[in-house]
Structures are given as C-alpha cells and as structure tokens.
C-alpha cells in the first residue's frame, strides 16, 4: 500500500524502470497500471483494513496483560528486540517466530501478540520481533534485522525453554515476504546448522518483487535491479531446505492470491510444499486472525507443520 511515503532520490539508489502509464496498455500479465496498482492495494479489497488492524492491536494488548512476555535484545537498538511467550515451565518446547505484516511500514511486535495463547496452549513458544520499517530503513537492512532476530532465537532458545533444534518461522503479508527472505539464508555462513529452521509458514506474501516494483508500491519500496532479484525468494528456490506451508485468503487481492499460488506450486514441484491452505470467507487481514482459534484451518496447518 502507498502510505504517503515520498521517494527521496538523494538518499535512495536508483529503482527499477518506471512502468508505462495505463494509457499505453498492459504493464504486467494483462494488468493496466491502474489495475496493477489496485491489485497490490489491500485497502481496495478490505475497506475495513484499519479497523481490523486496530482490533489486532487491542487483542494483542490483552494477551500481553494476561501473559506478559519476556523481551530479548538481538541487536543494539531499541528496534532490535523480540518478545517471547513461552508456556509455564517450558523445557525443550518448539518455537515459532512470527514476522508481522504492514507493507514494510506499519505495526510492531506489540501488534502481533494475539496468536501467542494458541501456540502456548500446544506447548510451543511464540516469538515476535521488531525489525524496523521503510520509514527509517531500506529493505536490505530490514531483511538483515529479521535474519539476526531468527539467529538470536535459535542461539538463545534454550534460555527461555525452547528447543534450538525445533525453530519454525511464520509471517503474514510483507512479513511473509521477509520470512521467505530469511528462509533462503545461508545459515552455515553464520555458524548455524544449514537446517537451522525446520519449517516455514507463509500467509499471503509476495515472493517475486518484479510486479510489486511495477506497482505503486515502488513509491516507498526503493530497490535497484540487483536488489529486486536478491530479495525475491521465488528466484532462489534452491536455497530453501525445509518444508513450507503456504496460506492465502479467498478474498485476498488478485496479486496476493496469484503470488501464493505460483510460489506454492513451485514448492510442490521441488518437494518442499508441506501444505497449501486457502482460507474461506476471509480477507487479507482476517486470515491471520484465524490463529486466535486453535480449531481454525490456519492454526491446524501451523500445528501440522510444527508437529504439535
């Protein structure tokens, strides 16, 4: 979504080529510019977006009140923190790290606490980091923060009752894109086992940035051509070495549905697709809210991936 963040040509590297206008015809897969912009604007498909995100924040505040998290510091700044919700007397618990969404510009870890009770009740620890936003950082820095948050979680899991050998990664929307970027990390170069992550749970993400950067999102997602390739997980499928569950909503925007379908089918073809779930009667923002209900199809898919 375009959140009114203006491009700064003096501080950002050149972006990929500006797409043609709608008047010149299709710019991607038959989309005119207007239609492509709309296909990446979730507010056009979920007009109650602001209310739903506010509700997530309220639900998260209540969770934090009744089960206060432990907060860990994975880097030197105030942004580089993660909240951990672990079952009482946890020992050797599987861990789910959740990367929140918000078009890389909105929300914090405090807005994504609401799934914690669902996982704690199944004996799992739930961790949610902050990682900054495009308001102050560029995407490569945000991805690196997410990688360091996950690395910190693996190295410190035993300290909060988690099992460092059973760490899983989840994300929604832009958070699913970030999680997918983390899933293609070369962990051996960071001194961790190559299979440091045992699975990924990706909800309505963007896995190829080429069409994203042709849309109006280019106004705040400033990337050059090399970065567009590097941070498109679809271009690096060979780096994925764990099972991935792919989820989308039936009322998602067309491009979010298409990206999930294409990514899921590619993973299926290489034997990495753990499950493919379409959430019915849900828009983009109602989809992750299903994690509040342990009996929902979303929660059940996560439990199956984590074997809990």
C-alpha positions in Angstrom: 0.0 0.0 0.0 1.1 3.5 -0.7 1.2 5.1 2.8 2.2 8.6 1.6 5.9 8.0 2.0 7.5 10.0 -0.7 10.6 8.8 -2.6 13.9 10.5 -1.8 16.0 10.5 -4.8 19.0 11.9 -2.9 19.2 9.1 -0.3 18.0 6.0 -2.2 19.7 4.1 -5.0 18.0 4.1 -8.5 14.9 2.0 -8.7 14.0 -0.3 -11.5 12.5 1.3 -14.5 9.3 3.2 -14.0 6.4 1.3 -15.7 4.4 2.8 -18.5 1.1 4.5 -17.9 -2.2 2.8 -18.1 -2.8 4.6 -21.4 0.0 2.7 -23.0 -1.7 -0.7 -22.3 -0.9 -3.7 -20.1 2.2 -3.4 -17.9 2.1 -6.9 -16.4 0.1 -10.1 -17.2 -2.6 -8.1 -18.9 -2.9 -5.5 -16.0 -3.1 -1.9 -16.9 -1.1 0.4 -14.5 -4.3 1.3 -12.7 -5.4 -2.3 -12.2 -1.9 -3.5 -11.1 -1.8 -0.7 -8.5 -5.2 -1.8 -7.2 -4.1 -5.4 -7.2 -1.3 -4.5 -4.7 -3.5 -2.2 -2.6 -5.2 -4.3 0.1 -7.4 -1.4 1.2 -9.3 -1.8 -2.1 -10.2 -5.3 -1.2 -10.6 -4.9 2.6 -12.1 -1.5 3.2 -12.2 -2.3 7.0 -8.4 -2.7 7.0 -7.8 0.0 9.6 -10.4 -1.4 12.0 -9.1 -5.0 11.6 -5.5 -3.9 12.3 -6.7 -1.9 15.3 -8.5 -4.9 16.6 -5.3 -7.0 16.3 -3.6 -4.4 18.4 -6.3 -4.4 21.1 -6.3 -8.2 21.2 -2.5 -8.2 21.5 -2.6 -5.8 24.4 -5.0 -8.1 26.2 -2.7 -11.0 25.6 0.3 -9.0 26.9 -1.7 -8.1 30.0 -2.6 -11.7 30.9 0.6 -13.4 29.9 3.4 -10.8 29.9 6.2 -11.7 27.5 9.9 -11.9 28.1 11.7 -9.4 25.9 15.1 -10.3 24.4 17.6 -7.9 22.7 19.0 -9.3 19.5 20.8 -6.1 18.5 22.0 -2.8 19.9 19.0 -0.5 19.1 15.5 -0.3 20.6 14.1 -1.7 17.4 16.1 -4.9 17.7 14.0 -6.6 20.3 11.8 -9.7 20.4 9.0 -10.7 22.7 8.8 -14.4 23.7 5.7 -16.0 25.0 6.5 -19.4 26.4 4.4 -22.0 28.3 4.8 -22.1 32.0 7.8 -24.2 33.0 8.6 -24.7 29.3 11.5 -27.0 28.5 12.5 -28.2 25.1 9.5 -26.5 23.5 9.2 -26.0 19.8 9.5 -22.3 18.8 7.5 -20.3 16.3 9.0 -16.9 15.2 6.3 -14.7 13.7 7.2 -11.8 11.3 4.3 -9.3 11.3 3.0 -7.6 8.2 2.1 -4.0 7.4 3.5 -3.2 3.9 7.0 -3.0 5.5 5.9 0.4 7.0 3.3 -0.3 9.8 2.9 -2.2 13.0 5.3 -3.5 15.6 5.8 -6.7 17.7 3.2 -5.3 20.1 0.5 -5.6 17.4 1.3 -9.3 16.7 1.0 -10.9 20.2 -2.6 -12.2 19.7 -1.6 -15.7 18.4 0.6 -16.4 21.5 -2.1 -18.2 23.5 -2.9 -20.6 20.7 0.7 -21.8 20.5 1.4 -21.8 24.2 -1.6 -24.0 24.8 0.0 -26.6 22.4 3.3 -26.4 24.4 5.1 -24.2 21.9 6.9 -20.9 22.5 5.9 -17.9 20.3 8.4 -15.2 19.5 7.7 -12.0 17.7 10.5 -9.5 16.8 10.6 -5.8 15.8 12.8 -5.2 12.8 12.2 -1.6 11.7 10.3 -0.2 8.8 10.8 1.5 5.4 10.1 4.8 7.1 13.7 4.8 8.5 15.4 1.8 6.9 15.8 0.2 3.5 14.6 -3.3 2.7 18.1 -4.9 2.8 18.5 -3.6 6.4 15.1 -4.9 7.4 15.8 -8.4 6.0 19.1 -8.5 7.8 17.4 -7.5 11.1 14.9 -10.3 10.6 17.8 -12.8 9.9 19.6 -11.7 13.1 16.4 -11.9 15.1 15.9 -15.5 14.0 19.6 -16.3 14.5 19.3 -14.9 18.1 16.2 -17.0 18.7 18.0 -20.2 17.7 21.1 -19.4 19.8 19.0 -18.5 22.8 16.1 -20.8 22.6 17.2 -23.0 25.5 17.3 -19.9 27.7 13.5 -19.4 27.5 12.6 -23.1 27.5 12.7 -23.6 23.7 14.3 -26.3 21.6 17.0 -24.8 19.3 16.5 -27.8 17.1 12.8 -27.1 16.6 12.6 -23.5 15.4 10.0 -22.6 12.8 9.3 -19.3 11.0 6.0 -17.7 10.1 4.9 -14.4 8.5 2.0 -12.6 7.1 1.8 -10.3 4.0 5.0 -8.2 3.9 6.0 -10.3 6.9 5.7 -13.4 4.8 7.9 -11.8 2.2 10.5 -11.1 4.9 10.1 -14.6 6.4 10.7 -16.1 2.9 13.9 -14.0 2.6 15.0 -15.4 5.9 14.2 -18.9 4.8 16.8 -18.6 1.9 19.6 -17.6 4.3 22.9 -19.5 4.2 22.9 -20.3 7.9 26.3 -22.2 7.7 27.9 -18.8 7.0 26.5 -17.6 10.3 27.8 -20.6 12.2 24.5 -22.4 12.5 23.4 -25.7 11.0 22.2 -25.4 7.4 18.8 -26.6 8.6 18.5 -24.1 11.5 14.9 -23.6 10.5 12.7 -26.6 10.4 9.8 -25.1 8.5 8.1 -22.0 7.2 4.5 -20.9 7.5 3.8 -18.2 4.9 0.5 -16.3 4.8 -0.4 -14.2 1.7 3.1 -13.0 1.0 4.9 -11.5 -2.0 7.6 -13.8 -3.3 8.7 -12.1 -6.5 9.2 -8.3 -6.3 9.2 -7.7 -10.0 5.5 -7.0 -10.3 5.5 -5.3 -6.9 8.0 -2.8 -8.2 5.9 -2.2 -11.2 3.0 -1.2 -9.0 2.5 2.0 -6.9 4.4 0.3 -4.1 7.6 1.4 -5.9 6.9 4.8 -4.4 8.2 3.5 -1.0 10.0 0.3 -1.8 13.2 1.7 -3.3 15.3 -1.1 -4.8 17.8 -1.3 -7.6 17.6 -4.2 -10.2 20.1 -6.4 -8.3 18.2 -5.9 -5.0 15.0 -6.8 -6.7 16.4 -10.1 -7.6 18.2 -10.8 -4.3 15.1 -10.1 -2.3 12.7 -12.1 -4.5 12.6 -15.6 -2.8 10.9 -17.0 -5.9 14.3 -16.6 -7.7 16.2 -18.6 -5.1 14.1 -21.7 -4.6 17.2 -23.9 -4.4 18.2 -22.2 -1.1 15.0 -23.5 0.6 15.8 -26.6 2.6 12.8 -27.1 4.8 9.1 -27.8 4.3 6.9 -24.7 3.7 3.2 -24.3 4.3 1.6 -21.7 2.1 -1.7 -20.0 3.1 -3.8 -17.4 1.3 -7.3 -15.9 1.7 -10.2 -16.3 -0.7 -10.8 -12.5 -0.5 -7.2 -11.5 -0.9 -6.3 -9.1 -3.7 -5.7 -10.8 -7.1 -1.9 -10.5 -7.0 -1.6 -11.8 -3.4 -3.6 -14.8 -4.5 -1.6 -15.3 -7.6 1.8 -15.0 -5.8 0.7 -17.5 -3.2 -0.5 -20.0 -5.9 2.7 -19.7 -8.0 5.0 -20.0 -5.1 3.1 -22.9 -3.7 3.2 -24.8 -7.0 6.9 -24.2 -7.4 7.5 -25.6 -3.9 5.3 -28.5 -4.7 7.3 -29.3 -7.8 10.5 -29.4 -5.7 9.0 -31.5 -2.9 9.1 -28.6 -0.4 5.4 -27.8 0.0 4.1 -29.1 3.3 0.5 -27.9 2.8 -1.5 -25.4 0.8 -4.4 -23.7 2.6 -7.0 -21.3 1.2 -8.9 -19.6 4.0 -12.5 -19.1 3.0 -14.8 -16.2 4.0 -11.7 -14.1 4.9 -9.9 -11.1 3.5 -6.2 -10.4 3.8 -6.5 -9.1 7.4 -9.0 -11.6 8.7 -6.7 -14.5 7.6 -4.1 -14.2 10.3 -6.8 -13.6 12.9 -7.8 -17.2 12.5 -4.7 -18.0 14.6 -6.7 -16.9 17.6 -8.8 -20.1 17.2 -6.9 -23.3 17.7 -9.5 -25.2 15.7 -9.3 -23.0 12.6 -7.8 -24.3 9.3 -4.9 -21.8 9.7 -4.0 -22.9 13.2 -4.3 -26.6 12.2 -2.0 -26.1 9.3 0.6 -24.5 11.6 0.3 -27.3 14.1 0.8 -29.9 11.4 3.9 -28.2 10.1 5.3 -28.0 13.7 4.1 -31.5 14.6 2.4 -30.3 17.8 
